[in-house]
């Protein structure tokens, strides 16, 4: 699932206000049991967003083996 920056903002708002229920940009609504679960969800979303950003500008490298012995 692709996360958006607004999802991270909504999780931050829920953490700061103490609300355990979050509605994401795609309409999903999730209720967390405690603050630890909210923090874990925030970490997952932040990691996914950083991976999406690096994937946009990443150069795809292809490795080709070099055999010196002629195999």
DORO-600374 format. One record per atom (N, C-alpha, C): residue number from 1; atom name; x, y, z. Coordinates in nm, 2 decimals, decimal comma. Layout:
N
+-----+----+--------+--------+--------+
:   k :  a :      x :      y :      z :
+-----+----+--------+--------+--------+
: NUM : CA :      X :      Y :      Z :
...
+-----+----+--------+--------+--------+
This chain:
71
+-----+----+--------+--------+--------+
:   k :  a :      x :      y :      z :
+-----+----+--------+--------+--------+
:   1 :  N :   0,08 :  -0,12 :   0,00 :
:   1 : CA :   0,00 :   0,00 :   0,00 :
:   1 :  C :   0,09 :   0,12 :   0,00 :
:   2 :  N :   0,06 :   0,22 :  -0,08 :
:   2 : CA :   0,13 :   0,34 :  -0,09 :
:   2 :  C :   0,08 :   0,44 :   0,01 :
:   3 :  N :   0,16 :   0,49 :   0,10 :
:   3 : CA :   0,12 :   0,59 :   0,19 :
:   3 :  C :   0,14 :   0,73 :   0,14 :
:   4 :  N :   0,07 :   0,83 :   0,19 :
:   4 : CA :   0,09 :   0,97 :   0,15 :
:   4 :  C :   0,14 :   1,05 :   0,27 :
:   5 :  N :   0,19 :   1,16 :   0,25 :
:   5 : CA :   0,23 :   1,25 :   0,35 :
:   5 :  C :   0,12 :   1,29 :   0,45 :
:   6 :  N :   0,00 :   1,30 :   0,39 :
:   6 : CA :  -0,12 :   1,33 :   0,48 :
:   6 :  C :  -0,15 :   1,22 :   0,58 :
:   7 :  N :  -0,11 :   1,09 :   0,55 :
:   7 : CA :  -0,13 :   0,98 :   0,64 :
:   7 :  C :  -0,04 :   1,00 :   0,76 :
:   8 :  N :   0,09 :   1,04 :   0,73 :
:   8 : CA :   0,18 :   1,07 :   0,84 :
:   8 :  C :   0,14 :   1,19 :   0,92 :
:   9 :  N :   0,09 :   1,29 :   0,86 :
:   9 : CA :   0,04 :   1,41 :   0,93 :
:   9 :  C :  -0,08 :   1,37 :   1,02 :
:  10 :  N :  -0,17 :   1,28 :   0,98 :
:  10 : CA :  -0,28 :   1,24 :   1,06 :
:  10 :  C :  -0,24 :   1,16 :   1,18 :
:  11 :  N :  -0,14 :   1,07 :   1,16 :
:  11 : CA :  -0,09 :   1,00 :   1,27 :
:  11 :  C :  -0,02 :   1,09 :   1,37 :
:  12 :  N :   0,06 :   1,19 :   1,32 :
:  12 : CA :   0,12 :   1,28 :   1,42 :
:  12 :  C :   0,01 :   1,36 :   1,50 :
:  13 :  N :  -0,09 :   1,40 :   1,43 :
:  13 : CA :  -0,20 :   1,47 :   1,50 :
:  13 :  C :  -0,27 :   1,38 :   1,60 :
:  14 :  N :  -0,29 :   1,26 :   1,57 :
:  14 : CA :  -0,35 :   1,17 :   1,66 :
:  14 :  C :  -0,26 :   1,14 :   1,78 :
:  15 :  N :  -0,13 :   1,13 :   1,76 :
:  15 : CA :  -0,04 :   1,11 :   1,87 :
:  15 :  C :  -0,03 :   1,23 :   1,96 :
:  16 :  N :  -0,03 :   1,35 :   1,90 :
:  16 : CA :  -0,02 :   1,47 :   1,99 :
:  16 :  C :  -0,15 :   1,50 :   2,06 :
:  17 :  N :  -0,26 :   1,46 :   2,01 :
:  17 : CA :  -0,39 :   1,49 :   2,07 :
:  17 :  C :  -0,44 :   1,38 :   2,16 :
:  18 :  N :  -0,38 :   1,26 :   2,15 :
:  18 : CA :  -0,42 :   1,15 :   2,23 :
:  18 :  C :  -0,53 :   1,07 :   2,18 :
:  19 :  N :  -0,57 :   1,09 :   2,05 :
:  19 : CA :  -0,68 :   1,02 :   1,99 :
:  19 :  C :  -0,63 :   0,89 :   1,94 :
:  20 :  N :  -0,71 :   0,78 :   1,96 :
:  20 : CA :  -0,66 :   0,65 :   1,91 :
:  20 :  C :  -0,71 :   0,60 :   1,78 :
:  21 :  N :  -0,80 :   0,68 :   1,72 :
:  21 : CA :  -0,86 :   0,65 :   1,59 :
:  21 :  C :  -0,81 :   0,74 :   1,48 :
:  22 :  N :  -0,77 :   0,68 :   1,37 :
:  22 : CA :  -0,71 :   0,76 :   1,26 :
:  22 :  C :  -0,78 :   0,72 :   1,13 :
:  23 :  N :  -0,83 :   0,82 :   1,05 :
:  23 : CA :  -0,88 :   0,79 :   0,92 :
:  23 :  C :  -0,78 :   0,84 :   0,82 :
:  24 :  N :  -0,74 :   0,74 :   0,73 :
:  24 : CA :  -0,63 :   0,77 :   0,64 :
:  24 :  C :  -0,69 :   0,83 :   0,51 :
:  25 :  N :  -0,60 :   0,87 :   0,42 :
:  25 : CA :  -0,64 :   0,94 :   0,30 :
:  25 :  C :  -0,73 :   0,86 :   0,21 :
:  26 :  N :  -0,71 :   0,73 :   0,21 :
:  26 : CA :  -0,79 :   0,64 :   0,12 :
:  26 :  C :  -0,92 :   0,60 :   0,18 :
:  27 :  N :  -0,96 :   0,65 :   0,30 :
:  27 : CA :  -1,08 :   0,63 :   0,36 :
:  27 :  C :  -1,08 :   0,52 :   0,47 :
:  28 :  N :  -0,97 :   0,45 :   0,48 :
:  28 : CA :  -0,96 :   0,35 :   0,59 :
:  28 :  C :  -0,96 :   0,41 :   0,73 :
:  29 :  N :  -1,03 :   0,35 :   0,82 :
:  29 : CA :  -1,03 :   0,40 :   0,96 :
:  29 :  C :  -0,97 :   0,29 :   1,05 :
:  30 :  N :  -0,87 :   0,33 :   1,12 :
:  30 : CA :  -0,81 :   0,23 :   1,21 :
:  30 :  C :  -0,81 :   0,28 :   1,35 :
:  31 :  N :  -0,85 :   0,20 :   1,45 :
:  31 : CA :  -0,84 :   0,23 :   1,59 :
:  31 :  C :  -0,73 :   0,15 :   1,65 :
:  32 :  N :  -0,64 :   0,22 :   1,72 :
:  32 : CA :  -0,53 :   0,16 :   1,78 :
:  32 :  C :  -0,56 :   0,15 :   1,93 :
:  33 :  N :  -0,50 :   0,04 :   1,99 :
:  33 : CA :  -0,53 :   0,02 :   2,13 :
:  33 :  C :  -0,45 :   0,11 :   2,23 :
:  34 :  N :  -0,33 :   0,14 :   2,19 :
:  34 : CA :  -0,25 :   0,23 :   2,28 :
:  34 :  C :  -0,15 :   0,31 :   2,20 :
:  35 :  N :  -0,08 :   0,39 :   2,28 :
:  35 : CA :   0,02 :   0,48 :   2,21 :
:  35 :  C :   0,13 :   0,41 :   2,14 :
:  36 :  N :   0,17 :   0,30 :   2,20 :
:  36 : CA :   0,28 :   0,22 :   2,14 :
:  36 :  C :   0,24 :   0,17 :   2,00 :
:  37 :  N :   0,12 :   0,13 :   1,98 :
:  37 : CA :   0,07 :   0,09 :   1,84 :
:  37 :  C :   0,07 :   0,21 :   1,75 :
:  38 :  N :   0,03 :   0,33 :   1,80 :
:  38 : CA :   0,03 :   0,45 :   1,71 :
:  38 :  C :   0,17 :   0,48 :   1,67 :
:  39 :  N :   0,27 :   0,48 :   1,77 :
:  39 : CA :   0,41 :   0,51 :   1,74 :
:  39 :  C :   0,46 :   0,41 :   1,64 :
:  40 :  N :   0,43 :   0,28 :   1,65 :
:  40 : CA :   0,48 :   0,18 :   1,56 :
:  40 :  C :   0,42 :   0,20 :   1,42 :
:  41 :  N :   0,29 :   0,24 :   1,41 :
:  41 : CA :   0,23 :   0,27 :   1,28 :
:  41 :  C :   0,30 :   0,39 :   1,22 :
:  42 :  N :   0,33 :   0,49 :   1,30 :
:  42 : CA :   0,40 :   0,61 :   1,25 :
:  42 :  C :   0,53 :   0,58 :   1,19 :
:  43 :  N :   0,60 :   0,49 :   1,26 :
:  43 : CA :   0,73 :   0,44 :   1,21 :
:  43 :  C :   0,72 :   0,37 :   1,08 :
:  44 :  N :   0,62 :   0,29 :   1,06 :
:  44 : CA :   0,60 :   0,21 :   0,94 :
:  44 :  C :   0,57 :   0,31 :   0,82 :
:  45 :  N :   0,48 :   0,41 :   0,85 :
:  45 : CA :   0,44 :   0,50 :   0,74 :
:  45 :  C :   0,56 :   0,59 :   0,71 :
:  46 :  N :   0,64 :   0,63 :   0,81 :
:  46 : CA :   0,76 :   0,72 :   0,78 :
:  46 :  C :   0,86 :   0,64 :   0,70 :
:  47 :  N :   0,88 :   0,52 :   0,73 :
:  47 : CA :   0,98 :   0,43 :   0,66 :
:  47 :  C :   0,93 :   0,41 :   0,51 :
:  48 :  N :   0,80 :   0,38 :   0,49 :
:  48 : CA :   0,75 :   0,36 :   0,36 :
:  48 :  C :   0,76 :   0,49 :   0,28 :
:  49 :  N :   0,74 :   0,61 :   0,34 :
:  49 : CA :   0,75 :   0,73 :   0,26 :
:  49 :  C :   0,89 :   0,76 :   0,22 :
:  50 :  N :   0,99 :   0,73 :   0,31 :
:  50 : CA :   1,13 :   0,75 :   0,28 :
:  50 :  C :   1,17 :   0,66 :   0,17 :
:  51 :  N :   1,12 :   0,53 :   0,17 :
:  51 : CA :   1,15 :   0,44 :   0,07 :
:  51 :  C :   1,09 :   0,48 :  -0,07 :
:  52 :  N :   0,97 :   0,54 :  -0,07 :
:  52 : CA :   0,91 :   0,59 :  -0,19 :
:  52 :  C :   0,99 :   0,70 :  -0,25 :
:  53 :  N :   1,04 :   0,79 :  -0,16 :
:  53 : CA :   1,12 :   0,90 :  -0,21 :
:  53 :  C :   1,25 :   0,86 :  -0,27 :
:  54 :  N :   1,32 :   0,76 :  -0,21 :
:  54 : CA :   1,45 :   0,72 :  -0,26 :
:  54 :  C :   1,43 :   0,64 :  -0,39 :
:  55 :  N :   1,31 :   0,57 :  -0,40 :
:  55 : CA :   1,28 :   0,49 :  -0,52 :
:  55 :  C :   1,26 :   0,58 :  -0,64 :
:  56 :  N :   1,21 :   0,70 :  -0,62 :
:  56 : CA :   1,18 :   0,79 :  -0,73 :
:  56 :  C :   1,31 :   0,84 :  -0,80 :
:  57 :  N :   1,41 :   0,87 :  -0,72 :
:  57 : CA :   1,53 :   0,92 :  -0,77 :
:  57 :  C :   1,64 :   0,82 :  -0,78 :
:  58 :  N :   1,61 :   0,69 :  -0,76 :
:  58 : CA :   1,72 :   0,59 :  -0,76 :
:  58 :  C :   1,76 :   0,55 :  -0,90 :
:  59 :  N :   1,88 :   0,52 :  -0,91 :
:  59 : CA :   1,94 :   0,47 :  -1,04 :
:  59 :  C :   1,94 :   0,32 :  -1,03 :
:  60 :  N :   1,88 :   0,26 :  -1,13 :
:  60 : CA :   1,88 :   0,11 :  -1,13 :
:  60 :  C :   2,01 :   0,06 :  -1,19 :
:  61 :  N :   2,08 :  -0,01 :  -1,11 :
:  61 : CA :   2,21 :  -0,06 :  -1,15 :
:  61 :  C :   2,20 :  -0,21 :  -1,18 :
:  62 :  N :   2,26 :  -0,25 :  -1,29 :
:  62 : CA :   2,26 :  -0,39 :  -1,33 :
:  62 :  C :   2,40 :  -0,44 :  -1,31 :
:  63 :  N :   2,42 :  -0,55 :  -1,24 :
:  63 : CA :   2,55 :  -0,61 :  -1,22 :
:  63 :  C :   2,57 :  -0,72 :  -1,32 :
:  64 :  N :   2,68 :  -0,72 :  -1,39 :
:  64 : CA :   2,71 :  -0,83 :  -1,48 :
:  64 :  C :   2,84 :  -0,89 :  -1,43 :
:  65 :  N :   2,84 :  -1,02 :  -1,41 :
:  65 : CA :   2,96 :  -1,09 :  -1,37 :
:  65 :  C :   3,07 :  -1,09 :  -1,47 :
:  66 :  N :   3,19 :  -1,08 :  -1,43 :
:  66 : CA :   3,30 :  -1,08 :  -1,51 :
:  66 :  C :   3,39 :  -1,21 :  -1,48 :
:  67 :  N :   3,40 :  -1,30 :  -1,58 :
:  67 : CA :   3,47 :  -1,42 :  -1,55 :
:  67 :  C :   3,61 :  -1,41 :  -1,63 :
:  68 :  N :   3,71 :  -1,42 :  -1,55 :
:  68 : CA :   3,84 :  -1,41 :  -1,61 :
:  68 :  C :   3,89 :  -1,54 :  -1,67 :
:  69 :  N :   3,84 :  -1,65 :  -1,61 :
:  69 : CA :   3,89 :  -1,78 :  -1,65 :
:  69 :  C :   3,82 :  -1,83 :  -1,78 :
:  70 :  N :   3,73 :  -1,76 :  -1,84 :
:  70 : CA :   3,66 :  -1,80 :  -1,96 :
:  70 :  C :   3,54 :  -1,89 :  -1,94 :
:  71 :  N :   3,49 :  -1,90 :  -1,82 :
:  71 : CA :   3,37 :  -1,98 :  -1,80 :
:  71 :  C :   3,25 :  -1,92 :  -1,85 :
+-----+----+--------+--------+--------+
